[in-house]
Amino acid sequence: MASTEVCEQAFHDYEKPLITYGRPYTELCRKHAEETFHASRVFIIASGSLSRDTNALSDLEKALDGKVVDVKTGMSPHTLMNECLEVMQDVKKVDADLIVTLGGGSLSDASKMIAYGLANDITTKEEIIALPHAMGADPGQTKPPKIPIIAIPTNLAGGEYIPFAGVTDHDDGTKYQIMGPIKGPALIILSGELALTTPVKTWLASGVRSVDHCVEALCTLRRPETGWEEAEEAAIKGLQCLVPSLLKTKSDPTDVESRHVAQLGVKYSLVPLKNRVFKGASHAIGHFLGPMGVAHGETSCILMTPTQKYNAKVNAREQAAVQKVLWGIEEAKAVFLSKGLTEEQSDLGDLLDAFVRALGLPRSLTEVGVTGEDKLQTLSVNSLKDLYARTNPIPLKTPEQVMDILQMCK
């Protein structure tokens, strides 16, 4: 890793955050807190496991040298509304002028929701749901956040790059994609060394989530009039970074460079969304499978393959293009050949299945404990609420269509 800082402009234009790496994350956070944001009252939201099992949080607090006014350690997966509301009050109470997240994608979503909620005086779950969101709430008049965010991610979910916040109703498990003039982090600090603290299974599963971002973007039938070429190029680069890096990390979890390359792949994987290239059924169903107790990345491990098999009748050409990219990655090609797959007879679903299995990740609902027709029926109905159900290459309009996909996941 380079000893000097490297800064890059992110691809999306909703806020134009900087991405920085090349020096210790503690040093970079201190530098930018002082020089970029002129902050004196920093609120840290940190991963619970990272705080308990490593010195990452204490090292960050020392680096910020008296500027930390409060710390929240540990938030539930899928970003629960009640927890966001509690932290909003904590941030308001200490009059913080900068939020720093140290951990995974749920913390990134939480920080976006917290900053947006504070700007709009949000104090209840009902007020969160009344904000603009992807399932159709009236946008009304909302104010953009004022407090800036620095994100120091420790997984590959990519929430720090997305211009909305996924938050879950703690009462009924409905997940909302909160939109409007919301802002993501102004600065994203990448650290391959810090990434080594993330358990390998968690790291790999979150990486599959980003692979799913790329695959569903490239397989879409809804290409925007402008920006498609940039989106397509970025999604291909994302696969070329993520797929070999994840396979290398599975082989050697201590490989710092592979973890860093995967982090760069996440950046590419979210460019299509910036360019209004929407996802499909894997994400739509995954948004509601997650709150049923399934880890965020594992939803893609389970749903990515059956989604592509379901859609193949309408987007075979697009899937063939993704297959060509995957066969061109030497590490992936070796996996495919070891499983007896061929370029002539294997479809995209077959390749994705082999890739996920090579990472040792779950490929069925049974493996993650989601069984029983009642649960599947609930999931099939709820998934239709998601925007991406309608933007799937075969638009999902009925619970029976979702069940067709779920039957392939058992």
N, C-alpha and C positions, 0 to 999 in steps of 0.2 A: 504494500500500500504506500502511496506517495506520502511524503512527510509534510507537504504543503497543502493548504486547503484548496479544494476544487469546488467551484460554484457553478451550477447550471440553472438556466431558466426552465421551469417546467413547461410542458407543451400547452396546457389549457390556459384560456384567457379570462376565466371568471375572476381570477385574483392575481395570476402570475406569481406564484410563490417561487422562492429559490430552493434548489436542492444543493446541499453542501456535504462534503465528505473529504477524507484524506488526512484528518487530524482527529485526536480523541474527541468523542462526542461531548465530554464535559467541557473541554476547552472551547469547542465551537459554540456550545450553548451559552457559556459565559460571555464570549466575545460578542455574539449577536444580541444577547439580552441587553448588554451595555451599549454597544455601538450602533446597532440597527434599530432597536426598539426603545432605548433609553429607559429601561424598566428598573423600578426599585422595589416593586411589590409583586413577587412571582408566586403563583399558585401552581403546584405540581399535582398532576393526576398520574399515579404510577400503578403498574401491574402489581397485584398482590403477591404472586409467586416470585416475581423478580425482586420485590422488596424483601421477602422472607429468605430467599435462597441465595441471593448475591449481594454484593456491595454496590450495585449500580445506583440505587437511589441515594445512599449516603454519600457516594462519590460526587453525584450531581449536586447535592445540597452543599457540600464543601466547596465545590467549584463556584457556585453562585454567591458564596461569601456574604451571608447575612441578608440576602435579598429575598429569601423564601419566607413568605408569611403564613403559608399553610400547605398541608399535603393531604391528599386523598389517596389512600392505598387500597386497591382492589375494587373493581366494578364487575358486575355480572356480565356474562356473554350476551350478545345481541342488544346491549344498551337499553336497559329498562328505564321507562319514563320516570318512575318514582325516584330512582337513584339520581337521574339527571336533575330533577327538581331539588333534591336535597343539596347537591353540590352547587347548584345555582345560588342557593341562599348562603352557602359557605363562602363562595367567591365574592358575593356582594358584601358580606359582613366584613371581610378583610380589605375591601376596596382594591382588589388585585388589578394590576395594569398589564399583566402578561400571564397566559396559561401555557404551561409546558406539559406535554404528555410523554410518558416514558413507558412504552408497552405496545400492545396490539391494536388491531383495527377498531375494536369496540371503544377503546379510549379516544381514538380519533373522532369517531362519530359522537361520542359523549361531549367532547370539547366543542365541537361545532354546534351541537344542540344547546349547550350551556351558554356560549357566547351569544348565539342568536336569541335564546330565551331571555337573557339579561337585557338585551337591547329593546325587547318588546314587553318587558315587565310580566313575563310569564310566571305564574305561580301554581297552576293546576294542570292535571292531565288533560282536562277538557280544552284548556287553552292551547296546549301543544297540538292536539288533534285539529283544532280550528285553524292552525297555520297552513299555508299552502303545502300540499303533498301530492304524491303521484296518483293517489286513488281518487282525486277530484275535489278536494276542499276548495272553497272560494278563496282565491289569493288575498283579496282584501288589500289593506294597506299595512305593510310590515316594514320595519326598519332594519337596515343591515347591522351586523355586529360592530362594536367599537373596539373590543378587547382583542389584541392579536394572539395568535397561537403558534408555538413552536412544537412540531411533532418529532419525536425520536422513536420511530417504529422498531419493533422487535419481531414482527412476523411479516408475511407477504400478502396480507389481505388487501392492502391498497386503499383503505378508507381515507387516508390522508390526502389522496389525489382527487377525491370525488366531490363535486359541487353540490352535495346534499347530505343529509344525515339520516341514517337508518336507525330508527328507535322503535322499541317494542312496548306495547301496552302491557303493563305488568299484571293486569287483571285477566285479559282474555287471550294474550299471546299474539295479537294482530301486530304486524310490523308495518310501520309507516315510513315512507321515504320523504322526509321533510325537505321542502324546496323553498323557492323564493330568493330574496337577496341574502342568502346564507353564504358564509365564507368558510373555506378550508384553511389549513395552516398557512401562514405567510412564509414559513421556513420549515423545511424538512431536512433533518440531519440523519444521514445514513452511516451505519457503523457495522462493518462485517464482524469486528471483534465482539461488539455487544450482542450481535445476532447469535453468536456461539452459546449464549446463555439460554436461548430458546430450545426447549426439548425438540429432538429431531422430528418426532411424529407431528408435533404442532407446526413446526416449520414447513415440513413437506406438505401437509394438508392445506395450509394457507397458500402455499405455492400453487397447488392444483387449482385453487380458487382463481388465481391470476391467469393460469393457463386457460381456464374456462372463459374468463373475460375475452381472451384473444380468440378462442375457437368460436364462441357465439358471435363475436363481431364479424369474423371472416365468413361465417356461414349465413349471415343475414340476407334477406331478400329486399331489405329496405335501405338501399344506399342513398345517402343524402346527396342533394344536387351539388353541394360544395363541401370539400373537406374529405371526400372518400379516399383519395389517393394517399393523403397523409395518414388517415386512420388505418388503411390496409398495410402500408409500409410499417407503421409502428406495431401493429398486431403481429406481423411476421417477425419483426425484431424481438418482440416480447417472447414469442415461442422459442426463438433461437437462443435467447438468454436463459429462459426459465427451464426448459426441458432438460438440456444437458446439465445445468447447474444442480437441479434437484436430484438427478440420477447420481451425480458425483457426491452430493451431500449424503445421500443414502449409503453410498459406499464408504465415505469418510466424513463423518459429522464434524470433524475438526478443521475441515478445509475452509479457511477464512475467505479466500478469493472466490470460491463457488458461491458462498453466501452473499458476498457483495455483488457479484454479477447477477444473481437472482433478484437482488434489491433493484438493480437498474432495470431488469426485465419488468418489474411491477410498474415502473414509471411508463414504459411503453404500452403496457397492457391497458392502461386507462385512457390513452389518447382517443380511441374510438368514441368513448362516451362523451368526451368533450366535443367531438364533432357530430354528436347526435346520431351515433350508430348504436341502436338500442339492442339489448340482450333478448334472450328467448326463454324457453320453458325451464331450462336448468336453473336459471336465476329466479324466475317467477316462483317455481315450486320450492326452491331452496330457501327463499325468504320466509316461508311458513313452516318448512321442515325444521329449520334451525331452532325456533322457539319450542319445538317438541323435545328438545334435549340433545340435539345433534350439533356438534362443533361446526363453526361457520365454514371452514374449508372442507370438512367431510361431506357437506351437502353436495358439493361439486363432484367429489370422488364418486358418489353414488349416482348422481343424476346426469352427469355429462355424457356418458356412453348411451343410455337409453334415449336421451333427448335427440342425439344425432341419428340414431337408428330410426326413431319415429319420424324425423324430418326428411330422411333421405329420399323419399319419393318426390319431394318438390325442390330440393336444393343439392342434388347429386353433383352438379358441376362445381358448386362452391365447396362442397366437402372434398371433392377430388383435389382441389387446389391446396387445401390444408394438408391432405395426405401427402402431397408432393413435398411440402415444407418439412413435414415430420420425417419422411424417409431420407431427406437430405441432411438430417442431424445424425452424425455417426453414432453417438451414444444411444439414441432412440432406435436407430436401425438395428443395432446389435441386440437390443431387447426384442424387437419385433421378430427377427430371424430366430432367436432362441425359443420363441413361442410358436414357431412354425408358420408365421404369417408371411404372406407374399404381396408384392405390389399389385399383382394382377387380380387376386381374388379376395383380399381383405379390405373391408370398408373402414371408414373413419372411426366408427364405434369400436371396431375390433382393436384398432391401434390405441385408442384412448383407454380401453379396458386393460390392455397389456401394460401400458405405461403406469396406470394407477396401481395395478397389482405388483409391478416391479418395485414400487415404492413401499409396498407392504401396508397399504391403506385400505380401509373398508370399501367394498363395492356393492353392498346390499343393505337394505333397510333392516333386515334381520340382525346383521352384525352390529348395528347401532341401537338395537332394542325397540325399533318402531315396527310393531306387529299388530295384527288384528284389523279386521275389516272396518271397524268403527273409526279407528285412527286414520286409515287410508281415506275413508269417505270424508271425514272432516278436512283432511289435507287437500283433497281434490276440490272441495267447495271453496275453501279459503284461498287457494292458489289463483282462482279466477279474479280475485280482487286486485291482483298485481298488474301493473302496467305491462310488464314483460310477457304476460300471458297473451296479450293482444298483439305484441310485436314479434312473437315467435313466427318462424317461416310458415308454419301451419297455425294460424291463430287459434288459441284455446278458448272456446266459447262455452263448453259444457263440462260438467264434472266427469263425464264418461271419457272424454278425451284425456284428461289428466290421469284418470285411472289406467288408461292404456299404457301410459308411460310408467306409472307406479308398478304395474304388474311386471314390468321388466326389471324392476329394482329389488324384487323380493329375494 
